[in-house]
Amino acid sequence: MAEIKIKNVAKQYGNVHALHSIDMTIDDQEFMVLLGASGCGKTTLLRIVAGLETATTGEVWIGDKRVDQLPPKDRGIAMVFQNYAVFPHLTVFENIAFGLRMARVDQAEVDRRVERTATLMHIEGLLKRYSGQLSGGQRQRVAVARALATEPEVLLMDEPLSNLDALLRMEMRAELKTVLAESKTTTIYVTHDQVEAMSMADRIAIMNGGKIVQASSAVEVYRNPAAHFVGSFIGNPPMNFLNASNSGDGLWTVGGIKVKGPDSSKQTIQFAIRPEDIVVHGQPGNGSSSSENSLTAAVRIVEPLGSHLLASCKVDEQLFRVILDSDAQIKPGDTLHWLPQADRVRWFDPETELAIS
Amino acid sequence: MSTAHRFGSFPVQLAGSWHRYLFTGAVILLCLWVLVPIYLLLVNTLSSAEAVAAYPKKPFPEIDTESLQFFMNYAGVGQALWNSIKVATVTMILSIAAGAPAGYALSRFDFRGKDTFRILVLMTRAFPLPLLALPLAVLYIRIGLDDSVLGLAFVHTTLALPFAVLITFSLFSGIPIELEEAAWTLGCNRFQAFYKVIFPLVLPGIAASAIFAFVISWNEVFAAAVLTIENRTLPAFLLQGLSDSPMHLKFAGGAVLVLPALLFIFLVRKYLFSMWGIANR
C-alpha cells in the first residue's frame, strides 16, 4: 500500500544543520519509531514527511508518489500531535468527522466511520462533548480516532503520549499497538521515551545530531548497538564502557586482565558490556574465590529496586554499573569479582565511535 | 473596581506594612481619579437645571431626564449621532479588514523586519495628529474627500489600525499552530484551515477588537472638527455647539458621549488586557 522512502533529506536553518542527509525506507505497514533526545531532529524529519516543514534538499516518496512538493492534504497522511490539537469549537463527533467532511464523504458513511473509530478508541460515550470537557487521556484518544477515521495510508505521531501520566501512558501504549496493528497503516512515531519505542516498534531509528545512527529492531539496537551513542542511550542503566589497550594477537587489556577482542592496530579501544551481562564469581566481599582472570569492581552505591539490585561501582577508576539478583548480599565498600559473558561483549572505536566487529 | 482586584492579587512580596498602605492608597487614588468625574457627570446629567446650579449638592440626584431629553431633541444632535455611527462603523470595518490579516501575518510568519514592523505600527500613534491635520485637510479638499464620512473614517482607521493589528496579533498567537496544522493534515488548504478552525476561535476577540476601533472613532474629536463642517460627528458637533450652552446641557452631552464608550470598553476589557500582556485566565 504505502511504503515511505526518504532520500537524501537534509534540513538547514541558516547555518544550523538540523538534519544531515537522511536516507531511510519504511516498509508498508511497518511501525517505525524515531527515537532520540530533544533537538536530535526527529520531529523535524516527521514534519518534513507530513509536509509541515520543507526539506532543504532531498526527496520524500509515499507509495509511488513523490510528495515533497505537495501540501499536507495531498499526501495521504494523518497526524497526531503532542498537544492533541483537538479542535475546541467542535464536538468530539465533529472532530473525528473533520477529515471525512473535508473529503466530502456522505453522511451515512461519516456516521459509520466515526462510530467505528470511536468504539475502537473507547470514546463512543463522549461524542457529544467538547474538548474542554475531556481529560488529557480522552483528548489523546479523540486525536488518534480523528487521524484513523480518514483511513490514511501513513500515520504520523509526534510524541503522542508524552503529556500523559505514567500509568495512563503504559495503558495507551499497549492499546495503540493493538489498534495500529489492525489498521494496517504505515506508521512513523516520534518519541524520546526508549521504553515506549522498544515496546511498540517494528523498527527503531535512533537519531543523534541530525543523523540516523542505527535503524533496527528493539532487540538488535539493545544487543548490538552500532555506535557508542546507541549503547549509552538505550538501556536503563545504559551500557558500561571501559578503556581497553592493545596487547597484540587480538588480546586487549581491560581492568588488568586480558580479553579476546577484535584484530585492530589501534592502541586503545572501548570495551562495552550491559550491566546484566556479567557473571559474579563467588561470594562478594571475602575475596577468597578471586581467580587470576576476573576483574574487580569496588562497590560504591547499592540501590535495591525490587526486581533487582543496581550497584554502581568503580572498575579501573571508571564508572561501572552492575545489575544483580535482589538476594545478593553486598554493601558499599565491598569488592566484586566478575567476568563478562563472552558473547555479550561489544567493542567500539573511540575516534569514529562506531562498533568494531 | 476590577483593576484594584487584579493588582491586589499579584503575588508581590511587599517589604513592610506601610508599603502595603501606600500601594492600596495609590490604587484608591487612581480609581477615584477615574470614577469621580464619571460620577459627577452622571449625577448632573440626571439632575434638573436648577439642581445643577445649586449648592451644596445632594449626593444622589432626584431622577430628572429633562436635560437629556432637551439635548437629544436639540437641532442637529440626531444627525451628528447618525454621522458618528456611520464613521465609526466604516472605521471598524476598515481597521479589521486591514488589521486582522496583518495580525495573522505577524503571529504566523517569520519575515525580515518583523520586529521593526511591529514598532513602526506602534510609532504611528506617536505622530501628532495636529501636525497632520492641516496638510490632510488641504489634500482632502483637493481630492474631494473633505466633509465626508469616508474621508473621516480613513483618518480614524489610521488611528485604530495599530490597536487592531496588535490585538489580533495576540489573538492569533494565543491559538496553537498545531490546530491549523492538524486541519492541514486533515485535508484543508491554508484558507480552509483558517475559515474552519481559526476564524471560529478568534471571532469573539475580533468582535472585541472591532468594538475597540468603533470606540476610538466615536471618541475622536480633533480630526473630526478639522475635516468636517456640515457632516459633523457627535464629538465635533458638541465641541462646537456646547461651549455656549448652559451647564446642565453640557453635562447631558458629555454623558451621551461617554456612556456608550464606557459600556463598550467594559464589554471587551478581557481582550484589551490580553493585548497589554496581562493574563486573562
Interface residues (C-beta under 8 A of the other chain):
Chain A: A50 G51 L52 P71 P72 K73 I77 A78 M79 F81 Q82 N83 A85 F87 P88 H89 F98 G99 M102 A103 A143 R146 T150 L156
Chain B: P176 E178 L179 E181 A182 A183 W184 T185 L186 G187 C188 N189 Q192 V197 P200 L201
